[in-house]
Amino acid sequence: MQTVADLMTTQLVTLTSEHTMKNAHDLINKKGIRHIPVMDKTNSTMLGLVTQKVMISKVVGFISEFGSGHLLEKEMQTSVMDVAITDFERVPTSMSLKDAAEYFLKNKNGCLPVFDSENNLVGMLTSSDFVKLSLSLLS
């Protein structure tokens, strides 16, 4: 049985709660990623998850309320935790890929943070990982 540990991304790009929305926006653009874990700087606990979807919603809100000329200022003033999802699913490395795929279809989420038995974040499984798997199986 293949598990999420076989497919997940382990080279994670993270932020800490001290970062701003601007830092998250820059990482999304520079690295081409859509999901960024926010970690506690002191104990490496995952505090939240910033997604491209939430970021777009917040940017649109800022532009609607303050105008595009104030977007950069608002992003620099907004804590990354103000846009982070704090109620996120945690899955173990042993979860089957079948169960993970069913979760993605049912919940319409784009990623699943993967934790080891000691509750440490060890990877991220994304819907893109499944697309890559599909491509390799079709080749």
C-alpha positions, 0 to 999 in steps of 0.5 A: 500500500502506498502512503502519503509519505511516498508522495508528499513534498518534504522540502517545505517553504515555511514562514513564522508568525512574525512574517507579514502577508507581503512575505507570504505573497512574495514567496507564493510568487517567487517559489510558485507555491500555493500553500505555506505552513506558518510555524512557531519560531520557538518550538517548530509547531505548525500554527497555521496554513496560508493558501493562495486561495485565501491570499487572493480573497484578502487581496481582492478585499483590500483593493475593494476597500482601500484601492490598489494604490494601498495594497502593498501598504496593507500587505506589509501591515497584515500579519501572516496569521491574519490570513492563515487557516488555523483549523486545518486537517492533520494527517499521518505519514501512514495514511493511504494514498487512496484515503488522501485522494478521497479526502481531496475529492470530498473536501475540495482542499488543495493540500494536507499537512503531514505529521509524524508520530511525534506531531512534527510537520514532515511534509505536505501532500497537494493535489498537484502531487496527485496530478504528477503521479497521474502523469507518471502512471500515464507515461 
